[in-house]
């Protein structure tokens, strides 16, 4: 069995999720998201980023935030369900003792967030997988965004989640937080022509300029993946693995259909 990196001459593992800002495939939707991220961080407001699983929401946000200067402090909180766990983790970021609970912890957190802002650092709080949160947690998140009698926000808030997060925030009880999320954007899947450009872009990142995926194969990948970048990555990687095993210089329809069938069976 051939090692795919050696067989195809890649400089590193292809289609990995570890991409920097300069390596992002900046198609029209990502460009719009990056524009909203910059506006949110510059203005100290809020942004709601939603979309199906695998559209690249977290990847795009992470890549942009990595470009920020030292005057920004980014705190990332992800995959929490209970508010107590989320705020305990946030408390640790500020050195708040873990035994503080409920209202006492919130008072300390609000003060720490305000102090950070007053000290000249721009705080950026990212809450990923926010659709998993319990509804009472949303009100506590809103409290963190208040400062100076609500004349300004002490931080930029970026909430990331799947599409139904929008519905969760539309209820009357979440209206105050929803209004603080000044900007909204939803990432969708790639169009068929974008899938071809995306695959070529990802191959160039690993030192390959050869057209390993013909148009007929790209069409099969587009249909099977529904244009979702994560699933495109998964299918392409498995195709290359199988292609190297078969000593195939390009990915054929037979290879991609075999891979897709195996993924469906699994």
C-alpha positions in Angstrom: 0.0 0.0 0.0 1.5 3.4 -1.1 1.7 6.3 1.3 -0.5 9.0 -0.4 1.9 11.8 0.4 4.8 10.1 -1.2 2.8 8.7 -4.1 1.3 12.1 -5.1 4.2 14.2 -4.0 2.4 16.2 -1.4 4.4 18.3 1.0 2.0 17.7 3.9 -1.3 15.9 4.6 -4.0 17.0 2.2 -7.4 18.3 3.1 -6.7 18.8 6.8 -8.7 21.2 8.9 -5.6 23.0 10.0 -5.6 26.1 7.7 -4.3 29.6 8.4 -6.0 32.8 7.3 -3.8 33.1 4.2 -4.8 29.5 3.3 -8.5 30.0 3.5 -10.5 29.4 0.3 -12.0 32.8 0.1 -15.1 32.4 -2.0 -17.9 35.0 -1.9 -19.6 33.7 1.3 -16.4 33.5 3.3 -15.4 37.0 2.1 -18.8 38.3 3.4 -18.3 36.6 6.7 -14.7 38.0 7.1 -16.1 41.4 6.4 -18.6 41.0 9.2 -16.0 39.6 11.6 -13.8 42.7 11.0 -16.7 45.1 11.6 -17.7 43.3 14.8 -14.2 43.3 16.3 -13.6 46.9 15.2 -16.9 48.2 16.7 -17.0 46.0 19.8 -20.5 44.6 18.9 -22.0 41.2 18.4 -22.1 38.7 15.5 -24.2 35.6 15.0 -22.7 33.0 12.7 -24.9 30.1 11.7 -25.0 27.3 9.2 -25.1 23.6 8.7 -22.5 21.3 10.3 -19.4 21.2 8.1 -19.8 24.6 6.3 -16.6 25.9 7.9 -18.0 28.4 10.4 -15.4 27.7 13.1 -12.5 27.4 10.7 -13.2 30.8 9.1 -13.7 32.5 12.5 -10.6 31.0 14.0 -8.5 31.9 10.9 -9.6 35.5 11.1 -9.0 35.9 14.8 -5.5 34.6 14.4 -4.7 37.7 12.5 -5.6 40.1 15.3 -2.9 42.1 17.1 -1.7 41.7 20.7 -4.1 44.5 21.7 -6.9 41.9 21.4 -7.6 39.1 23.8 -9.6 36.3 22.3 -11.3 33.8 24.6 -12.8 30.8 22.9 -15.5 28.7 24.6 -16.9 25.7 22.8 -19.3 22.7 23.2 -20.7 23.6 26.5 -24.3 22.7 27.4 -24.6 23.9 30.9 -24.1 27.6 31.7 -22.3 26.7 35.0 -19.5 24.9 33.0 -19.2 27.7 30.5 -18.9 30.5 33.1 -16.6 28.4 35.2 -14.3 28.1 32.2 -14.5 31.8 31.5 -13.8 32.5 35.2 -10.6 30.5 35.0 -9.5 32.7 32.1 -9.7 35.7 34.5 -8.3 33.9 37.5 -11.7 33.8 39.4 -11.8 31.2 42.1 -13.7 28.1 41.1 -15.7 27.9 44.3 -17.7 31.0 43.5 -21.1 30.1 42.3 -24.1 31.8 40.6 -24.6 35.5 41.2 -21.2 36.0 42.9 -19.4 34.5 39.9 -21.4 36.6 37.5 -20.6 39.8 39.4 -16.9 39.0 39.3 -17.0 38.1 35.6 -18.8 41.3 34.7 -16.2 43.3 36.7 -13.3 41.4 35.1 -14.7 42.0 31.6 -15.1 45.7 32.3 -11.6 46.0 33.8 -10.1 44.3 30.7 -11.9 46.8 28.5 -10.9 49.8 30.6 -7.3 48.6 30.5 -7.1 49.1 26.8 -7.3 45.5 25.6 -10.0 44.6 23.2 -11.8 41.5 24.4 -13.3 39.1 21.8 -15.5 36.3 23.3 -16.3 33.4 21.0 -19.0 31.0 22.0 -19.0 28.0 19.6 -21.7 25.3 19.4 -24.0 27.9 21.0 -27.1 25.9 19.9 -26.2 23.4 22.7 -26.6 25.9 25.5 -29.5 25.9 27.9 -31.8 28.9 27.4 -31.2 30.5 30.8 -27.5 30.8 29.9 -28.4 33.3 27.1 -29.5 35.9 29.6 -26.2 35.6 31.6 -24.3 36.0 28.3 -26.2 39.2 27.7 -25.2 40.5 31.2 -21.5 40.2 30.2 -22.1 42.6 27.3 -23.3 45.5 29.5 -20.9 48.2 30.7 -21.0 51.9 31.5 -24.8 51.9 31.9 -25.1 50.2 28.5 -23.5 53.1 26.7 -20.8 50.8 25.3 -19.9 47.1 25.1 -16.8 45.9 26.9 -16.2 43.2 24.3 -17.0 41.8 20.9 -19.3 38.7 21.1 -19.2 36.1 18.4 -21.8 33.3 18.7 -21.5 30.3 16.4 -24.0 27.6 16.0 -26.2 25.5 13.7 -29.2 27.1 11.9 -31.8 26.5 14.7 -29.8 28.8 17.0 -31.5 31.7 15.2 -34.9 30.4 16.2 -33.7 30.0 19.8 -32.8 33.7 19.9 -36.1 34.9 18.4 -38.1 34.1 21.5 -39.3 37.1 23.6 -37.1 36.1 26.5 -34.0 36.2 24.4 -34.8 39.5 22.6 -32.2 41.6 24.5 -29.3 39.3 23.6 -30.6 39.0 20.1 -30.5 42.7 19.6 -26.9 42.8 20.8 -25.9 40.5 18.0 -25.9 43.4 15.6 -24.7 41.4 12.6 -25.8 38.0 11.3 -24.4 35.7 8.7 -25.2 32.1 7.6 -22.7 30.0 5.7 -24.1 27.6 3.1 -22.5 24.9 1.0 -20.4 25.5 -2.1 -21.8 25.7 -5.6 -20.6 23.0 -8.1 -18.1 25.3 -9.8 -16.8 26.4 -6.4 -16.2 22.8 -5.4 -13.8 22.4 -8.3 -11.9 25.6 -7.4 -11.9 24.5 -3.7 -10.3 21.1 -4.5 -7.7 22.7 -6.7 -7.0 25.3 -4.0 -6.6 22.7 -1.3 -4.2 20.6 -3.5 -2.0 23.7 -4.2 -1.6 24.1 -0.4 0.1 20.8 -0.3 2.3 21.4 -3.3 0.2 19.8 -6.0 -0.6 21.7 -9.2 -1.8 18.6 -11.1 -5.5 18.1 -11.8 -6.0 15.0 -9.8 -9.9 15.3 -9.7 -11.4 15.6 -13.2 -14.7 17.5 -13.7 -16.8 14.3 -13.9 -15.4 13.2 -10.5 -15.9 16.7 -9.0 -19.6 16.5 -10.0 -19.9 13.2 -8.1 -18.2 14.8 -5.0 -20.5 17.8 -5.2 -23.7 15.7 -5.2 -22.4 13.4 -2.4 -21.2 16.2 -0.2 -24.0 18.7 -0.9 -21.3 21.2 -1.2 -20.2 21.1 2.5 -16.4 21.8 2.8 -15.9 19.3 5.6 -17.5 16.4 3.7 -15.6 17.4 0.5 -12.4 17.2 2.5 -13.4 13.7 3.8 -14.3 12.4 0.4 -11.3 13.8 -1.3 -8.9 12.5 1.3 -10.4 9.0 1.1 -10.3 9.1 -2.7 -6.6 9.9 -2.5 -6.0 7.2 0.0 -7.7 4.7 -2.3 -6.0 6.2 -5.4 -2.6 5.6 -3.9 -3.5 2.1 -3.0 -4.5 1.4 -6.6 -1.5 3.3 -7.9 -3.9 5.7 -9.8 -2.3 8.8 -11.2 -5.7 10.6 -11.1 -8.9 10.0 -9.3 -11.3 8.1 -11.5 -15.1 7.8 -11.4 -14.7 4.2 -10.2 -12.6 5.3 -7.2 -14.9 8.2 -6.2 -18.0 6.0 -6.5 -16.4 3.2 -4.5 -15.5 5.7 -1.8 -19.0 7.2 -1.7 -20.6 3.8 -1.6 -18.3 2.8 1.3 -19.2 6.0 3.2 -22.9 5.3 2.7 -22.6 1.8 3.9 -20.7 2.9 7.0 
